[in-house]
């Protein structure tokens, strides 16, 4: 089975930086996705990592260490609209996606 | 970009009735479609994987006779919730995967409420 862990909640101030960690144990690995999900909506794609290292895309960056089974999503210059749930999802050997429980980020003024 | 639609977006039905949800890939051919369920404040749970022209593969604990999945073409999969009960009330989300790709494209979701 898959085991994906991420914190339940995080709170940060507008303009600050927040790092959401994700650890995983899976059978087979074909990459790791980060998604943003607002209440009542489907997840939207943020990033995909399959090789070790940092992928930067504007205010969002994602890091992967396959040997450690670890990833993080870094959100910089936080805006109020960034308040949402952030989902870590791992692609297993059979190309199925297994999701973590999600981290609810609350941005305060 | 790749677009996936779902219909209906919201449905309310009486207990004991059946509800059909459609998932369409609008601008690409989806060799595989996935159906997820999400209860409030929980993450997405994979229900089943469907490949065009073959029977769906269900995850452990998901009743295949209750959640009927049909993937008749490369652009359409349907999920029918049969004899729905209030505990089936949930947010159902489909995703579509093109052959050789890793990224799944998600539909907007269907909110099912069973009275």
Interface residues (C-beta under 8 A of the other chain):
Chain A: X30 X31 X33 X40 X41 X42 X43 X44 X45 X48 X50 X87 X91 X95 X96 X97 X98 X99 X100 X101 X102
Chain B: X32 X34 X42 X43 X44 X45 X46 X49 X91 X93 X95 X97 X102 X103 X104 X106 X107 X108 X109 X111
